[in-house]
């Protein structure tokens, strides 16, 4: 089944029930920018066993259905974490299908302990805030870290700490349902939200109309088992998509730490980057660059790329809240010896995660007792969706939960890696449509420019041919060179137009011609070191060619003193690496041009010469790649691009 077909199927599931009555509740402005979204607070007890006791305010957001006459009801959302999701009611209007926005009120909330809903903090330092217990130098040190975190949370967490579990969050969801005056709700849960949806359906089976759970947490197991599976088989299955040799990764993990401006990058930081990047293919180029930077001891590049990969983290509320939820939900052993023994065995079996799969959590020392694992019961129909190679919520876990739900559930698997399916498929469809629109617009512009350029250059060639008839030998030779240059320019622009029109895979077979034309008129030695790269996406091939041409143009303009220019092309595991280096004078002020996915370009490059490289860097970033340009080592200038390619 294609992605577009099953995306349509998922949307149809939520649109399949007759309309209910709209809620009649007063709403006010939200603490974020929104056009139709409104916000409110709902008072809930900290302890549902003491309903007359202390209360907290849950912050709730709602975007009303755009077509009230055909409204189907309320869609409550929880898109992962656990975390603060108040703004999702507005953000999802940019991602969900129009027919869902027309017929559903979209509701989101900051769950208890997060964001604006009585935020919990334990006073954790950044190095204490990693939810996954990445191992320290010794088991004793790892145990002491867990004990210290639990003590800090016990001292600062107050009454709420013992009531952060998903069962209480599910009770909060039902209070939100009552606040909305809705008899039943539909529910969209992603990642942690699937566990919340499972809990709500089990505790309030008559209050659910339809449920869609994406990237499924196996609610039949405790959190420790969920994370053990994720950090072993989940991670290792997904790592194959990245393509880097596990032996080479182990070598880097065993190497000396690298001091960078962002912080020390050792084995723990590399593991954080590795595991986090497995969530999304778009992070692969940055991860590849980080491994290269560590291998080459490039501290500046490693700092930039590790920051991009969110290795450095400082969010006390989210970290404290997540630990409180997992510890309240899960069934964790209390004996440090159990963790030490199992972590040591896992470190041998699964060296890339270093035993983190079984290392000790603060939950071993948590002040509250963990409840029983939630079991699905009879209730509404449920649709589960999961990527086949999800590093966090494995397909095996989704299959187990599907079995636990019985015949009222169906599971759709998407044959790709990464974490998250439904919203990403919608995003991908929207990006494809936007890209196709931009491509058509550029094609029209390119055709106009091609016709104008070809007309003018043809006129120059004809003038040179005519003038050569009456010229002396020296002038005739010059005119011949002008004619030949014009013919090459016409051939190049025809080739560029052909690539622009094509959607077929392309190669870089003509790169030698591009470099040869530059070398024929250059006073320096020009060398091309290009390994076979196979077929490429035409956008990647065209951008790689533009990187070479723009870099060579800069050499011609700004590095007349260069003695050597080296062009290198390599296809690595998940990236096409293109670099152009020269040994000419670097700019007096130095500087870099950099761009990566999701960011713009910054430039302090060689003086003069327009904005070609900065603009090109944005195009590279738009493809999910990265581009850097700056002074070479020990001299000169280097332009290097990493463009994503399938492994």
Buried (B, 14 or more C-beta within 10 A) or exposed (E): EEBEEBBBBBBEBBBEBEBBEBBEEEBEEBEEEBEEBBBBBBEBBBBBEEEEEEBBBBBBBBBBBBBEEEBBBBBBBBBBBBBBBBBBBBBBBEBBBEBBBBBBBBBBBBBBBBBBBBBBBBEBEEEBBBBBBBBBEEBEEBBBBBBBBBBBBBEBBEEBBBBBBBBBBBBBBBBBBEBBEBBBBBBBBBBBBBBBBBBBBBBBEEBBBBBBBBBBBBBBBBBBBBBBBBBBBBBBBBBEBBBBEEEEBEEBBEBEBBBBEBBEBBBBBBBBBBBBBBBBBBBBBBBBBBBBBBBEEBBBBBBBBBBBBEBBBEBBBBBBBBBBBBBBBBBBBEEBEBBBEBBBEBBEEBBBBBBBBBBBBBBBBBEBEBBEBBEBEEBBBBBBBBBBBBBBBBBBBBBBBBEBBEEEBBBBBBEBBBBBBBBBBBEEBEEEEEEEEEBEEEEEEBEEEBEEBBEEBBEBBEBBBEBBEEBEEEEBEBBBEBBEBBBBBBEBBEBBBEBBEEEEEBEBEBBEEBBEBBBEEBEBEBEBEBEEBEEBBBBBBBBBBBBBBBBBBBBBBBBEEBEEBBBBBBBBBBBBBBBBBBBBBBBEEEBBBBBBBEEEBEBBBBEEBEEBBBBBBBBBBBBBBBBBBBBBEEEBBBBBBBBBBEB
